[in-house]
Amino acid sequence: MIARADAAKLNVQPRQRRDVYAWLAGAEAGRSVKQLLIDLDIPEAELRTTLRKLEAAGLAKRTRATWSAVPLQDVPTAHPIESAS
């Protein structure tokens, strides 16, 4: 079973990390740092730091030289409690 990341963890990430996560999520096979540098306008050092922080938050994983996004869990929506009339 694949571990899934919590959507709340993604929501608290800075915009740059959310953007990188979105690029990773768009590629099922994952992307290398080299590919991400071509696609994104981020300096290499910042990109590597961002990927490591996403990995630490459980939002990205690395397999050899390929990074991929961890799928987000479906969070059940809370239903308002209906008051008895």
C-alpha positions as CSV (number, residue, x, y, z in Angstrom):
1,M,0.0,0.0,0.0
2,I,1.3,3.4,-1.0
3,A,1.6,6.0,1.9
4,R,-0.5,9.0,1.1
5,A,0.3,12.6,2.2
6,D,-2.2,14.7,4.0
7,A,-3.6,17.7,2.1
8,A,-3.3,19.8,5.1
9,K,0.5,19.4,5.0
10,L,0.5,20.7,1.5
11,N,-1.7,23.7,2.3
12,V,0.8,25.0,5.0
13,Q,3.8,24.8,2.6
14,P,5.1,28.1,1.0
15,R,3.9,28.8,-2.5
16,Q,7.2,27.7,-4.1
17,R,7.0,24.3,-2.5
18,R,3.3,23.9,-3.6
19,D,4.3,24.9,-7.1
20,V,7.1,22.2,-7.2
21,Y,4.7,19.7,-5.8
22,A,2.2,20.5,-8.5
23,W,4.8,19.9,-11.2
24,L,5.8,16.6,-9.6
25,A,2.2,15.5,-9.3
26,G,1.7,16.3,-13.0
27,A,4.3,13.7,-14.0
28,E,3.3,10.1,-13.1
29,A,6.8,8.8,-13.8
30,G,8.4,11.6,-11.7
31,R,10.9,14.1,-12.8
32,S,14.6,14.6,-12.3
33,V,16.2,17.7,-10.9
34,K,17.5,18.4,-14.4
35,Q,14.0,18.3,-15.9
36,L,12.6,20.4,-13.1
37,L,15.3,23.1,-13.7
38,I,14.2,23.3,-17.3
39,D,10.5,23.5,-16.4
40,L,10.7,25.8,-13.4
41,D,12.4,29.2,-12.9
42,I,14.2,28.3,-9.7
43,P,17.9,28.2,-8.9
44,E,19.3,24.7,-8.5
45,A,20.2,25.1,-4.8
46,E,16.7,26.4,-4.0
47,L,15.1,23.6,-6.0
48,R,17.1,20.9,-4.2
49,T,16.3,22.5,-0.8
50,T,12.6,22.6,-1.7
51,L,12.6,19.0,-2.8
52,R,14.3,17.9,0.5
53,K,11.7,19.9,2.5
54,L,8.8,18.3,0.6
55,E,10.3,14.9,1.3
56,A,10.7,15.7,5.0
57,A,7.0,16.7,5.0
58,G,6.0,13.4,3.4
59,L,4.9,15.1,0.2
60,A,7.6,13.9,-2.2
61,K,9.8,10.9,-2.5
62,R,13.0,10.2,-4.4
63,T,13.8,7.0,-6.2
64,R,17.4,7.2,-7.5
65,A,17.5,10.4,-9.5
66,T,13.8,10.8,-10.0
67,W,11.5,12.8,-7.7
68,S,7.8,12.2,-7.5
69,A,4.8,13.6,-5.6
70,V,3.2,11.4,-2.9
71,P,-0.6,11.3,-3.7
72,L,-2.8,13.3,-1.3
73,Q,-5.3,11.6,0.9
74,D,-9.0,12.2,0.3
75,V,-10.1,14.1,3.4
76,P,-13.7,13.5,4.2
77,T,-15.7,16.7,4.4
78,A,-17.4,17.4,7.7
79,H,-21.2,17.6,7.4
80,P,-22.9,20.2,9.5
81,I,-24.9,18.8,12.4
82,E,-28.6,19.3,11.6
83,S,-30.5,20.6,14.6
84,A,-33.6,18.9,15.6
85,S,-36.7,21.1,15.1
